[in-house]
Amino acid sequence: MKLVRYGKPGKEKPGLIDAEGQLRDLSGVVADIGPDTLDEKTLKKLAKLKTGQLPLVKGKQRMGCPVSFVPQFIAIGLNYVDHAKEAGMPIPKEPVVFLKANSCIQGPDDDVMLPKGSKKGDWEVELGIVIGKKANNVSQKEALDHVAGYCVVNDVSEREFQLERGGTWDKGKGCPTFGPIGPWLVTKDEITNPHKLGMWLDVNGQRMQDGSTKTMIFGVEKLVSYCSQFMTLLPGDVITTGTPPGVGLGIKKNGKPAPVFLKPGDVMTVGIDGLGVQTQRVVAFKKA
């Protein structure tokens, strides 16, 4: 299934995308798509629905984050061999774990706002894992039992904040709007092998990232198991799993660093095979 939440920010309704690509309303079946509806029993119930009998939603709709409440937004750094090389960093022996602020989460097509003083805004297409069942110290063999599905994440970053301001990476990862998630939560039964998915990102129509989850250093089972050693994973948690090469920070010309960073007016288009496409317009900082 492709589960969604659609409508104005804060007033999203649950829905699904049917076999013909049409949006169907689920609000008569479940109150929302979130921690309380990601368990195996509820997902099986939804999978048995006759989608043709669900109300058809007409017109273009804004998509929100496909999970109503994300308890923890967990991120993995340097998890692609080719990206680690591009960043000039050693290939990690263990997963690099950090957190993105929950307050950065937004819909997949909402504007991305550069923070005040931003000089080095950057992009990262990533595979997101959505947790469906509480996990604490689970084995790799058990890991997929705790996964509800997958989604597209753009791990938007501010490199100066991340790398040049001291302390942890979190500073450059959790700014408002830096967590577009969606458009869909695709249940794991639809993704035969999450380690063979093509992924890409364009900026202003130019292909910047063109990779595959097959170059991940640590796979889905390892990441779920590993993270569960250090924290209790909760239903609705999203683990965003790292990015392939092609980020703005890593761009070179004639073998020399020539980074390219985001500016107001830029448009990012982000996609992963089977998980949908996001599009975000970059805007300048504006105080709320």
N, C-alpha and C positions, 0 to 999 in steps of 0.2 A: 504493500500500500504506500501511497504518497499522501501523507497527512500534512495539513496546512492550518494556518490561522490567518484569517483575512479580515480586512476592515481598518478603520481608523485606529491610530495608536491608542492603546489602553481600552479599546472597545472591540478587539478582534473576536471573531466567531470561529469555531472549529469547522474544518472541512476536509475533503479529500479530493484528489484528482483522479477521475475515472479513466477507464481504458482508452477513451477517445480524447483524453486531455482536457476534459471539461471539469469545472469546479462544481462540487456538490456540497451542500450544506449538511453538517453533522450535528447542529445544535439541538435537534430533536432526539438525538441518541446519547450524546455526552455533553457535559457543560463546557468542556474545554479540552485541549490537548496539553497535558502537563504531567507532573509527577504522579498524579492519581490515576492516570489513564494509560501509562506506559508499561504496565505489568502484562505478562503473557496472556492472562485470562481475558483482559479487556481488549488487547490487540487481536486475539482470536475471534472475539465477538464482532469486532469491527470488520474483520476480514470476511466474515460470513454474510455481511449485509448485501442485499441486492442493490447495487449502486444506482441502477437505472430508476429505482423508486425513490431515491433521495432527491430533495428539491435542487433544481438546477439554478446556479447563481449566474445571472447574466451580467454582461458589462465587464469592463476592466476593473479589477480589484487590487488594492494595495495588499501585499503579503507582509505579515508580521513574522517575527521569529516563530518557527513552528512549535516551540515549547513555551508554554505560558509562563513558567517560572523555572529558571535555571539556578539551582542551589549553588553550584560551583562551576566556574568556567576555567577549566584546567588546560594548560598549553604545554606543548612539547617543543623544545628548541633543537635545531641542528639535527633533525631526524632523517635527512636525506643525504646520502653519500655525496652526491654532486653539489648540493647546496653547501655542505660543510666545507668542501674544497673551494667553492666560489667565495665563501666568507673568510677563507684563509685560516680556518680553525680545525683542530684535530677532530677526527671522528670519535664521537663519545663512546666510552666503554659502558656507560649506563645512560638511560634516558635523562635528558635535561628537562626538569619540571619547573614551571613557574605558573603564576595565576594572572588571568585577565580580570579586571574588575567587572562584576555583574552589571554595573551601571553603564558599561559601554555597549551592551547588547542592543541590537536594533533589527529592523526588518531588512531583508536582502537587497531591496532597491531604494532604501532611504539614503539621503545625502550623507556623505562622510565629511565631517567638519574638522579642518586642521586646528589644533589647539593654539592658544595664544603663544606667540613666540616661536612657532614651529618653523624649522628650516629644513628638516629631513624626513618628511612624510613618505612612507613606503607601503608596499602592497605584499601580500602573501596568500596565494590560493592554498587552502588546506582541507583535508578530509576531517570532518567532525564525527566523533563517536557519541551517540546519545545513550546514556545509561538508563536501563529500564527496571533494574532490581538492585537493591542495596548490596554492596560488595565490600568486604573487609578481609584482607589477606586471602584472596582467592587465587587458585592456581591458574596457570595458562590454560589448562584443560577445561577448567570451569568458566573461564572468562567470558566466552560468547553467550553463556546462559544469562549473563547480566547486561547484555547489550540489547537495546530496543531497535536501534537502527542507525542510519548515517545521514549526514547532511553536508552541504557546502559551507565553509567558513572563509571569510577574508580576514586574516589576522593583520589588520591595519596596524602600522607601527610608526613611531616617531624615533628615528635612529639616534638623534642627538640625546633625547631624553633617556633612551634605552642604554646607550653605550658610553656616553660622555658626561653624565651627570652624577656618577657615583652610585654605589649600592646595586640593587637588583634590576633586572630587566623590566620589572613590572611598571616602572615609571613611564616607559615609552609604549606600553601595550594596552593600558586600560583607559585611555582618554575617551571622553564622550564620543559615541558613534564609531568607535574602533572595533566593534564586534558584529558586523553583518552576518546573520545566520539564516540559511534557507536557500531557496524558496520552500523546499519540502523537507520533511523528515521521512526518509524512505526506510521502511522496515527491513530488517536484516534478511528476511526470506527472499527479497527481490535482488539482493546483491550476492551473487554466487561466490565471488572472491573479491574482498575489499582491497586486496593487494595487487590487483590488475586493472586499475581504473586510470584512464587518461585524464589529465587535469591541465587547465590552461588559464591564462589571465592576459587580457589585452588592456592597454592604456591608450585611449584615443584611437582605437582601431588597430593599433600595432601590437602584434603578439610579443609579449615580454616573457611569459612563462609557458613552457610546453613540456610537461613532464608526465610521470606516471607514479602511482603509489608503489609500483614494483621496486623502486629504488629506496623505499623506506628502510632505515637501519633496524628499527624496532617495529614489529607489526602490531596489529590490533590486540591480539591475545596478550602479547608481552606488555603492552602499555596499560591495559586494564588491570592485569595482575600486578604490575609494578606499582602503579599509582595506589592500588588498594593496600599496599604495604605501609604507606605513609599517611593515609587518610581514609576515612570511610566514604566510599562513593555512594551517592544517593540517586534515586530515580529523578531524571530530569537533568542531571549533570551532563555537561558537554566537555569532551576531551578533544581539543584540536591538535592535530598530530604532526605538524611540521610542514615545510614547504619545499618544493623542488627549486632548482636554480632559476635565475632570471629576475631576482628582486632588484629594485633600483640601486641599492647600496653596492651590489656586486658587479655592475656594468663596467666593462673595460673597453678601451679603444686602443688599438695597436699595442695590446698587452699591458697598458697602463690604466689605473683606476680612473673611471669617468662616470661617477654615479649620477643618476637621474632621480629627482625626487618630485613628489606630487605638488601641484599648485592648483589654486582655485580655477575651476573651469574644466579640469581634467575629468575624463569619464573612464571608470574601470568596469570591465566586463569579465566575469569570473565564472568558470564552469568545471564540473566534474562529470564524467560519463555516468548516466543513469540517475544523477542527483540534482540535475537542473542547472540553471544559470542565474547569476545575480548581475545587477548593473547599478553602480553608484556614481553620482556626480560629486565632485570634490568642491567644497565651499570654504570660504574664509571663516575665521573665528568670529562668532557673534555671541555675546554674553546673553544667557537665558534670562 
